[in-house]
């Protein structure tokens, strides 16, 4: 999504648009790597060298409350994504990458619907994570270097 489309969408969703907010939203919405706050800050600070982490956190909070992105809390740090459709995340326990997979989307959608109907439960969101090793990391090596 380009900046013009994103600005129009943010206004439509009731988000006050500033250049910094627009840049932060653009990073998260166009990212496929589920960036952390620090990664978002680094990417935006190229354009806005004086942007603070507080501004990034505040903007992510606004975008999350509007339902435009979601926070994925992990043990070491949260990551952010704009893919709000039912899907699974593949989490590498070695390098820490998080990627989406379309495999199983139908199963997740079906499970979500069945849980909602059979348990009479209004689901706000769900999260499915698979932990393992990405194709570039040696199997059995963890982020902390242990085996």
C-alpha positions in Angstrom: 0.0 0.0 0.0 1.5 3.4 -1.0 1.5 6.4 1.3 -1.5 8.1 -0.4 -3.7 5.0 -0.1 -2.5 4.5 3.5 -3.3 8.1 4.4 -6.8 7.8 3.0 -7.4 4.6 4.8 -6.1 5.9 8.1 -8.4 9.0 7.8 -11.3 6.7 7.0 -10.6 4.6 10.1 -10.5 7.8 12.3 -6.7 7.9 12.8 -5.2 11.4 12.8 -2.5 11.4 10.1 0.9 12.8 10.8 4.0 12.2 8.7 5.5 10.1 11.6 2.3 8.0 12.1 2.1 7.5 8.3 5.7 6.3 8.2 5.2 3.9 11.1 1.9 2.5 9.7 3.6 2.1 6.3 6.4 0.1 7.8 4.1 -2.3 9.6 1.5 -2.7 6.9 4.0 -3.3 4.2 6.3 -5.5 6.2 6.3 -9.3 5.8 8.7 -9.9 8.6 6.6 -9.0 11.6 8.9 -6.2 12.9 9.6 -5.4 16.5 9.3 -1.9 18.0 13.0 -1.5 17.7 13.0 -2.6 14.0 10.1 -0.2 13.2 12.0 2.6 15.0 15.2 1.9 13.0 13.3 1.8 9.7 11.4 5.0 10.4 14.3 6.9 11.9 16.0 7.0 8.4 13.2 9.4 7.4 12.6 10.9 10.8 16.0 10.9 12.7 14.5 12.5 15.9 11.5 10.1 16.2 11.3 8.5 19.7 10.4 5.0 20.8 7.5 6.6 22.7 6.1 7.9 19.4 6.4 4.4 17.8 4.7 2.7 20.8 1.9 5.3 20.9 1.3 5.0 17.2 1.3 1.2 17.3 -1.3 1.4 20.2 -3.5 3.7 18.1 -3.2 1.4 15.0 -4.0 -1.7 17.2 -7.0 -0.1 18.8 -8.4 0.8 15.4 -8.0 -2.9 14.4 -5.4 -2.1 11.6 -2.6 -4.2 13.1 -2.1 -6.7 15.8 0.6 -7.2 18.4 2.1 -10.6 18.7 3.6 -10.9 22.2 6.6 -13.3 22.4 8.8 -14.0 25.4 11.6 -11.7 24.4 9.7 -9.0 22.5 6.5 -8.2 20.8 6.2 -8.2 17.0 3.6 -6.5 14.8 1.7 -7.5 11.8 -1.1 -6.2 9.6 -2.4 -9.6 8.4 -5.6 -10.0 10.4 -7.0 -12.9 8.5 -6.9 -16.3 10.1 -3.5 -17.8 9.4 -0.5 -19.4 11.1 2.8 -17.9 12.0 6.0 -19.8 11.5 8.5 -18.9 14.3 12.1 -19.9 13.9 13.6 -20.7 17.3 17.1 -20.2 16.0 17.1 -16.8 14.2 13.7 -15.5 15.5 12.1 -14.8 12.2 8.3 -14.8 12.1 6.6 -15.5 8.8 3.0 -16.1 7.8 1.9 -19.2 6.0 -1.3 -19.7 4.0 -1.1 -23.4 4.6 -4.1 -24.4 6.8 -6.0 -21.1 6.5 -9.2 -23.0 5.8 -8.7 -25.2 8.8 -8.1 -22.2 11.1 -11.2 -20.5 9.7 -13.3 -23.6 10.2 -12.0 -24.1 13.7 -12.7 -20.5 14.6 -16.2 -20.8 13.3 -16.9 -24.1 15.1 -15.5 -22.8 18.4 -17.6 -19.7 18.1 -20.8 -21.6 17.4 -20.4 -24.6 19.6 -19.0 -22.8 22.6 -21.3 -19.8 22.0 -18.2 -17.7 22.3 -17.7 -14.4 20.5 -14.1 -14.6 19.3 -12.2 -11.3 19.1 -9.0 -12.9 17.7 -7.0 -16.0 17.6 -3.4 -16.9 17.1 -1.7 -20.0 15.8 2.1 -20.3 16.0 4.3 -23.1 14.9 7.8 -23.2 16.3 10.7 -24.8 14.5 13.6 -24.0 12.2 13.5 -21.9 9.1 15.3 -23.2 5.9 18.4 -21.1 6.6 19.0 -22.3 10.2 20.5 -25.5 11.4 18.0 -27.7 13.1 18.6 -28.0 16.8 20.2 -24.6 17.3 18.3 -22.1 19.5 18.5 -18.3 19.7 20.5 -18.4 22.8 23.1 -20.6 21.1 22.2 -23.8 23.0 21.5 -27.1 21.4 
